[in-house]
Amino acid sequence: MSDFNIHYVARLARLELTPEEEARLGGQLDNILGYIAMLREVDVTGVEPMSHAFPLTNVSRPDEPGESLLHDDAMRNAPSRSGGLFVVPKIVE
């Protein structure tokens, strides 16, 4: 992998790398890309696409209405509150 790509990937990941880290990670990325190239050569004719190696089923409980928390119980651990409501940091100007 070229230095340009290492710098590009580091910038995308918002990482500041030392020259030693760039050299080490460059070699590791080369190995990974080489392994991916080997996988592309594998004959997968007749193999159906899958998202997981093992079949998965939804193990969540059914969504059924139940008892709600009392207001005082819900507010008990609130780090900041005002007028009976949670106060959270403003994130949109």
N, C-alpha and C positions, 0 to 999 in steps of 0.2 A: 504494500500500500504506500502511496507517495506521501510526502510530508504535507502536501496540499490537503489531501483527504483527512489526514490526522488532525490538522488544524481546523478543517471544516467541521469534522465530527465533534471535536472538543468545543468549538464555538457553539454548535447547536446544543450541546449538553451543558453549556455554560461552565466549562472546566478550564482552569488555568493549569497547564502542564509544564513541568520542567523539561529541559532537553532530554534528560535521562528517562523520564516517564514517556516522552514522545517516542523514543527509540524502542523502549520495552513494549509499549502498547502497539506500536506499529508492527512489530514482529508478531505479537499475539493476534492482531487483526488479520495479518497475512495468513496465519495458520487457520483461523476461523474461515476466511474466504476460500482457502484451499480445500477445507473440509466440505464446504457448501458446494464447490465445483465437483468434488467427488460424488456427492449425493445426487447431483443433477445427471450423472451418468448411469445411475441405477435404473434398471428396467422395471417400471411400475405398471406395465400392461396388465390389465385385469384387476388391479388393486383399486378398490373404491375409495374416494376421498373421505376423510374423517376429520373431525375437529379434536377428538380425544382418542387416546390409545385404548381406553376402556369405556364401555357404554356408561353413561351417567344418567341418573334420574334425579328429579327435583326432590330434595329431602326436606323442603320447607314445610312448616305446619300449615294447615288451611287458614286462610284469612277470614277469621270470624270475629264479629263484634264481641267485645268483652267490657269489663268494668274499666272506666278511666281513672287516672290518678286524681286525687283531690287537688285543688289548686294550690293549697299550702304545701302539700307533699311535692308537687312539681317545682315549686319555687324555692324549696328548702336549700338546695345546693347551688342556686344561681349566684354567680360571683358578683353580678350587678343587676339591680332591678329598679324600676321606677313605675309608680302607678299600677302595681300588680302585674307588670310585664317584664320580660327579660330585656336587658339592655345589652346590645351587641355592638362591636366596632362598626363604624360606617365604612363600607367598602366601595360604594359608588358615589362619585361626586355629582 
